[in-house]
């Protein structure tokens, strides 16, 4: 069921009430619908009844406030949920804490998109610690989340522990808030991402930085990512010799990684 890109905001309460009979509903998409806190409150009562739901998309609803934490808490009653998309929802720290408590119940979760929620910066550790037993996660999107060095360290720690062994796509774009030293350590320690195909660390179009401090760590890390085919690095500044190093890596290791500068 798709309501996306409709200005429903403020009038979803009556619509939500009619969803309860749809117990076999698998997709519920209300992204960019200008949902209000009242709309979210109504959905909080209905969502747990949709026990077959596999996809929930709440993206780009910026006015749902802190009330969304109550809805997130009810997701534990959705055992079949595979895709949770809550990017650009102005999530609060309280919502992240609630999500951390809920994730262990989402044993089928494959895609988690938290992009453009700035509160994740400095708080990602609250969330990833609950992924200790997650084995199905394949897509993790953390674009423009104000991630810090500690957040990158938390991801690297999960990688080393083998928790993200099935991850295929990791989006870390627009996180210029992480310093160069943290990126270097991140690349040195991502040992367990054996299935990762796509990694994007590109910067904002208005941001340009040199990659010198972490290029050596990157080259070492690539050797431990056997499935990687796409590495996005837009707006990082590479010298001619650094680009040559990446090309040489492909030749020496018989790889065909596409480096998107």
Phi, psi and omega in degrees: 000124186237122175245005192305149176062027174245137183279072183279338191325128178087353181230023185271347184303314181292321179297316182301323182298334181275359182275339187305327179289344186274063184291343180263007181299132183252333182232128176228108188240111178233035181289144181052057179242011180054040180297148178252176177297325178295320177299315181296322178299320178294317179295327180300329179281332188264320186309316181299341180279344183269067191293347179264002185299131180247333182229124175234118183240109179250012190303149172062032170251095191274353187249021183272353170060201183285350182296338182296340180297329179290321177295317179301321179297333182275352180294343180297345179268011180247079186294342183262001185298124181250325183236120176240115185239109181228037180288146176058048180244010182054044178300150177256170177301322179298323178293322179294319178298319179294320178297320179299322180287334185274323187307319180303339179274346182266072189289345180259003186298126180245328182233127176230114182244109181244017185303151175065024171250099190296337183294346179292335180302120181083352183239004183299329179301328178298327184273311189292338179296338180274357179271010186304328182250011180280127179237350185262349186297124182243333181229124177231117183245120182229042181291135174052056181247012181057039182296144180253177176301322179294325178295316177297322178297323178296318178296317180298321179298318177298319179300311181299328181280354179081009183290330182258031185298335181261003182294130181250333182222127178230117182252111179241025183295155173063029176251065180290351182288341177278134183280167185298320180299321180292322176296319180300314180294321179304311181293328180290334190249001180277084185262342189253011183268062188293335182257003184295122179258322184232128175227129180233122179238020183302152180261170176300150179304332181271000184246128176230131178218151177283146183261002184313315184296339184237004184298322180294318177297322178299313181300321177292321181293325181300326180295339181259009178240076189295338184262355186295128178237344183222122177233109180274124182224036183301135174075005163276143184264120180246137173281167179300321181291326179290321177295324178296323177299319180292319177296320179295323178303314179301315183292314184291329184254008179053046180249167177223058177282131176269114178268109181269099182279000000 
